[in-house]
Amino acid sequence: MYFLIVFLVLIVFILDNFDATKLSKCFLFWKTIRNFADEIFSKTTIMETKQTYSFDEAFQATLAYFGGDELAARVWVNKYAMKDSFGNIYEKSPEQMHWRIANEIARIENKYKNPLTAQEVFDLLDHFRYIIPAGSPMTGIGNSYQVASLSNCFVIGLDGDADSYGAIMRVDEEQVQLMKRRGGVGHDLTHIRPKGSPVNNSALTSTGLVPFMERYSNSTREVAQDGRRGALMLSVSIKHPDSEAFIDAKMEEGKVTGANVSVKITDEFMQAVVEDKTYVQQFPTNSSEPSVTKEISAKELWEKDCT
C-alpha cells in the first residue's frame, strides 16, 4: 500500500513540474494517508490477535468470579461476554468486561474538564459494587464487534393519524430495527380502529387490532438476538372496543407468542367494576364524538382480564 501511495505522489510531482508548494502539500497528503493506513493496520492487527476463550474457559473463570454461582456464570457468558458474529468469546470474566466499559467511558471523559480515569470508573463497576449497568450497556459499551443499542428499552409510536397500513408498517420497521440492535420495544395499539370500522379500501371494514398484534408478535419472534428473541410489550386502553379481543388473543394458545400484553385500566372502569355497572367503550377513546361505541359488563371484562 505504501508503494502505491509513493508512486502516486511521484506522478503528481512530475505532472506539477516539482512545484515547491505543491511538493510540500503532496508530502503532507502522503503523511496523512500513511497515518490513516497505520491506524487501520493497527486496528486490524489488534482484532486479529485479540485473545479468544473457549466457553469452558470463560465459564470457569466467571464461576470463580461469582463465588461458585453457576447460574450467574452461565448467564454472563451466554449474554454479556463480548463476542463476534462467529461466536468467538473475547472476555474471560466480568472483570474484563468492566475494564472494557471503564476504558470506553474514560475515553469520552477525556473530552471534558475534570475527567474520571479508567481506574476510577472501574472501581465503581468492579464486582457490581456501586454501579450495575443494564444488559445492553454491558454488552455494547466499547464493543467493536457488534452494533448494539446502549439502551435496554424503547417506547415507540407515531404522532397523529397512525392507524393506516403505511403507519403500521413504519412502526413494524422501527420495532425490528431496534430489536436487531438488542433493544426491547413497547408500543400502544389504542390508535388502531376496532373491528368492523369503515375503511376507504377494497376491504370496506377494518380487521381490528388483533391481526396487527400477531404481526408485531411474529416480527419479534423473527428477530434473533444472539440466541434470544426480541422483547415486545403491546398495550391497549380498556376503553377500546377491541380490548376484550386483545385479551382473548393472548389467552389463545399459539396466537400471540412473541409479545407480552398489557391493558391500561382507568378509574372510571374500576368504579364500574365495583358498582357492577355497564361500561361504555368507544373509538377514538379520547373523543367527545366517537365513531364507535360499545356497552360491556365491566365486572365480566375485569374477571377475564385477571385470569
C-alpha positions, 0 to 999 in steps of 0.5 A: 500500500505504501508503494502505491501511495509513493508512486502516486505522489511521484506522478503528481510531482512530475505532472506539477513540474516539482512545484515547491508548494505543491511538493510540500502539500503532496508530502503532507497528503502522503503523511496523512494517508500513511497515518490513516493506513497505520491506524487501520493496520493497527486496528486490524492487527489488534482484532486479529490477535485479540485473545479468544476463550473457549466457553469452558474457559470463560465459564470457569473463570466467571464461576470463580468470579461469582463465588461458585454461582453457576447460574450467574456464570452461565448467564454472563457468558451466554449474554454479556461476554463480548463476542463476534458474529462467529461466536468467538468469546473475547472476555474471560470474566466480568472483570474484563468486561468492566475494564472494557466499559471503564476504558470506553467511558474514560475515553469520552471523559477525556473530552471534558474538564475534570475527567474520571480515569479508567481506574476510577470508573472501574472501581465503581463497576468492579464486582457490581459494587456501586454501579450495575449497568443494564444488559445492553450497556454491558454488552455494547459499551466499547464493543467493536464487534457488534452494533448494539443499542446502549439502551435496554428499552424503547417506547415507540409510536407515531404522532397523529393519524397512525392507524393506516397500513403505511403507519403500521408498517413504519412502526413494524420497521422501527420495532425490528430495527431496534430489536436487531440492535438488542433493544426491547420495544413497547408500543400502544395499539389504542390508535388502531380502529376496532373491528368492523370500522369503515375503511376507504379500501377494497376491504370496506371494514377494518380487521381490528387490532388483533391481526396487527398484534400477531404481526408485531408478535411474529416480527419479534419472534423473527428477530434473533438476538444472539440466541434470544428473541426480541422483547415486545410489550403491546398495550391497549386502553380498556376503553377500546372496543377491541380490548376484550379481543386483545385479551382473548388473543393472548389467552389463545394458545399459539396466537400471540407468542412473541409479545407480552400484553398489557391493558391500561385500566382507568378509574372510571372502569374500576368504579364500574367494576365495583358498582357492577355497572355497564361500561361504555367503550368507544373509538377514538377513546379520547373523543367527545364524538366517537365513531364507535361505541360499545356497552360491556359488563365491566365486572365480566371484562375485569374477571377475564382480564385477571385470569 
